[in-house]
Amino acid sequence: MEDFKKRSLTKKNIPVDDDGIELKKLLELIKDNDYYAQIINLLEIDDTSDDFIDIKGASTLVAIMKGIKNKYYKVDFVSNFENISVYNNDEFTINFEEIENNEYLEDLKLNRLVTVPIYSAKKDFFIGLYQMDRYASSLIKNGHKSIVKENLELLKKVKNNIRKYRLLHDKQDNSFYLRTIISTGNYFNYDNNVAVVLGLLTLHRESISTGNTYELNLCEFNESYIKMFFESSEIKELSKIGNVKNIIAVSNDEIKREALKFLGICSIIFKHKDNNENELFIQPKDIKSKILTIKHSQKPKNALLELTNIINTESIHKELYQDIQKITNIKSPDQIKFLVKSKVEKATRDELKHSKELIIMELNKKVETVIELLELFNKINLIVSEDISAKEYLRYIQYKALIERK
């Protein structure tokens, strides 16, 4: 499942000549999207113009998204439980025995569909069956295929629900994966490509309005999730430590309830013993840094209208800078480290998975200065570099320790 791991695009990997992207090339990313016409009309975009989006890194970002789009096709497939079977030989799979009423799948001329569950799809599938996820996982792990299959056949006699399944078709090797189970109610698919286009367009307009320029600092992504960190040209000094950059983080999760989010965060730029420049992202909870949130349940018209009324980010960044200045007053860096260590020790497996012991090992090291503390936080962030949720968790508890001393 190497293809489904989180990947990163960093500033140093962006070509120096990537100064932005032509509007026409940007819009190619969503030309076949159901909401294309609404996006163009509600945001009053002339898709025939020769406008240029002056955001460094935009061309590289769009090229990556096009690569993912060319590799995977996403299918939302509704199926009755009685039409589902499990296992393909000895491999646990979730199979759809009838694939009618889906134009894309019918065009592939398949009689049935065998899918490999990825991420938490297997767990989600069994949770919807009388919470039998732990029981089923234990049976599968211990090779009791016949018992799993017999349980499902028995359940079909008492449960006949209809659910919507998000499938991924890897067009390059012609394999199918079950990504998740999504709502059969109001679900509007604001995908990663829409997020990239709306993010770049919104920041381009913000740049024209305020005079601040933006460039892509970091992007964390997989086929269903993306988080883009755009740094502003506005930099402020942080006494005895370094500088603070204003960042607008634009994220999108195609699976969770909140689809598209704009957050105001910051990063601290500092130098350690080797005199190399380091960067630590500072991110409070969404309620304090939220600029805009669009949910999957929101109709496109309402969601896009919110984008046109996006609030000024200046007040959010001003308050966050005031908070960050508290770091200069830290008297005992080792005590701040202990606050983070305490939270890591209490963290659940879902929050830090298999990285907990390695992180605690690093946090056992003594720190004597604020710079050493920031460098240590950077090191433990690298330990979870492949895990999006763990990295988000660490960023938040580091903020709590550094700013709120909690």
Secondary structure as GFF3:
##gff-version 3
##sequence-region A 1 406
A	DSSP	three_ten_helix	2	4	.	.	.	ID=ss1
A	DSSP	beta_strand	7	10	.	.	.	ID=ss2
A	DSSP	three_ten_helix	11	13	.	.	.	ID=ss3
A	DSSP	beta_strand	21	22	.	.	.	ID=ss4
A	DSSP	alpha_helix	23	27	.	.	.	ID=ss5
A	DSSP	three_ten_helix	28	30	.	.	.	ID=ss6
A	DSSP	alpha_helix	36	42	.	.	.	ID=ss7
A	DSSP	beta_strand	52	53	.	.	.	ID=ss8
A	DSSP	beta_strand	55	56	.	.	.	ID=ss9
A	DSSP	alpha_helix	58	71	.	.	.	ID=ss10
A	DSSP	beta_strand	72	80	.	.	.	ID=ss11
A	DSSP	three_ten_helix	81	83	.	.	.	ID=ss12
A	DSSP	beta_strand	84	88	.	.	.	ID=ss13
A	DSSP	beta_strand	91	96	.	.	.	ID=ss14
A	DSSP	alpha_helix	103	107	.	.	.	ID=ss15
A	DSSP	beta_strand	113	117	.	.	.	ID=ss16
A	DSSP	alpha_helix	121	127	.	.	.	ID=ss17
A	DSSP	alpha_helix	133	141	.	.	.	ID=ss18
A	DSSP	alpha_helix	145	155	.	.	.	ID=ss19
A	DSSP	beta_strand	162	170	.	.	.	ID=ss20
A	DSSP	beta_strand	175	182	.	.	.	ID=ss21
A	DSSP	alpha_helix	192	210	.	.	.	ID=ss22
A	DSSP	beta_strand	214	221	.	.	.	ID=ss23
A	DSSP	beta_strand	225	238	.	.	.	ID=ss24
A	DSSP	beta_strand	242	253	.	.	.	ID=ss25
A	DSSP	beta_strand	258	271	.	.	.	ID=ss26
A	DSSP	beta_strand	277	282	.	.	.	ID=ss27
A	DSSP	alpha_helix	286	289	.	.	.	ID=ss28
A	DSSP	beta_strand	290	295	.	.	.	ID=ss29
A	DSSP	alpha_helix	300	308	.	.	.	ID=ss30
A	DSSP	alpha_helix	314	324	.	.	.	ID=ss31
A	DSSP	three_ten_helix	325	329	.	.	.	ID=ss32
A	DSSP	alpha_helix	333	346	.	.	.	ID=ss33
A	DSSP	alpha_helix	349	352	.	.	.	ID=ss34
A	DSSP	three_ten_helix	353	355	.	.	.	ID=ss35
A	DSSP	alpha_helix	356	363	.	.	.	ID=ss36
A	DSSP	alpha_helix	370	383	.	.	.	ID=ss37
A	DSSP	alpha_helix	388	399	.	.	.	ID=ss38
A	DSSP	pi_helix	400	404	.	.	.	ID=ss39
###
